[in-house]
Amino acid sequence: MTTVDKVAEEAPSNVVEREPGKRKNKGVLLTGLAWIISVLFVLPVLWMVLTSFHSETDAAANPPKFGASLSLEGYRSFFDSGPWPPLLNSLTASVVSTALVLLLAFPAAYALSIRPVKRWSDVMFFFLSTKFLPVVAGLLPVYLFATKVHFLDNIWLLIILYTSMNLPIAVWMLRSFLSEVPIEMLEAAQVDGAGLVRTLRSIVAPVVTPGIASAGLICFIFSWNELLFARVLTGTRAETAPVYLTGFVTSQGLFLAKVCAASLVVSLPVLFAGFAAQDKLVQGLSMGAVK
C-alpha cells in the first residue's frame, strides 16, 4: 500500500475525531452568548431593585453610589400614598378581561382549527388585521363614544377594551394549539355520544391546557401593563396601577427611589403569575411551535 493510500484511509478518521471538539467549542460559545444576553436583560431589573432600597439622595447620585446604605424609604412612601384602589382596579380589569378572552377565543379557535369553517384563512387574516391600526388612532373615537354614553372613568370600559384588544391574539395562539389535537379523540367522543360542549370541556380543554395557560398569561400581562387607554379614559375611580405610577414622576423633588419601589411592587402580580404558570407556559409554547 502506497503512502497516498494510507493518508486517504486515515483522513476520515481524523476528521471524525475533530468533530466532537468543534461541537463542544460551539456549544461553549453559544452558552456564553446566552449568558451575556440574559445578563443584559436582567441587569436593568436588578439595578431597579437595588435603587428601590436606597434613599432618594443616594438614588439620584451621579455617579451612582454602589456602597450606599440601604433604606425602605421608597416603599414606605409608596404604601403610605394609598396604592390599593389602583392595584385592585388593575387586577379586576386584567383577570375579568382575560377570562372573557379565553371564553370567547376557545370556541372560535376550535371552529377555525379542528372543525374549520369555510375560508377560515380569511377569518384569521381578519383577526390579524384588527391589530394593524395603531392603538392611538382609535383613542379619539373611543373617548368620544365613552363620553356620549357617560362611560368614562368606569372599570367596565377598560374590561371591554382589553377583551377586544387581546381576543385576536388569543384566537391565533389557541388555534395553533388546537390544530395539534388528534382528530381520533374527537371521533371517539362522538361515538360515545358526547356533545360539542362536553367535547370541548372534557376532551379538548385538558389536552390544550398548556396552550390555554400560555394565552391567558400573555393576555393578563398585556392588560396589566396597558397605559394609554387607562390614562385617557379613567380618572379617580377606575385608575389603574400603571396610571398610578406616572403620578410619582414630578418636576419637584427627588422621586427615583420611590418610582423604583412602586414599579417593583406593581410588577409582582405578573411575576407571580408567570412563576405559577411556568411549567404550563413552556409546554404551551413548545406545543404551539412544533408542527
Buried (B, 14 or more C-beta within 10 A) or exposed (E): EEEEEEEEEEEEEEEEEEEEEEEEEEEEEEEEEEEEEEEEEEEEEEEBBBBBBBBBBBBBEEEBBEEBEEBEBBBEBBBEEEBEBBBEBBBBBBBBBBBBBBEBBBBBBBBBBBEBEEEBEEBBEEBEEEEEEEEEEEBEEBBEEBEEEEBBBBBEBBBBBBBBBBBBBBBBBBBBBBBBBEEEBBEEBEEEEBEBEEBBEEBBBEBBBBBBBBBBBBBBBBBBBBEEBBBBBBEEEBBBBBBBBEEBEEEEEBBBBBBBBBBBBBBEBBEEBEEEBEEBBEBBBEBBEEE
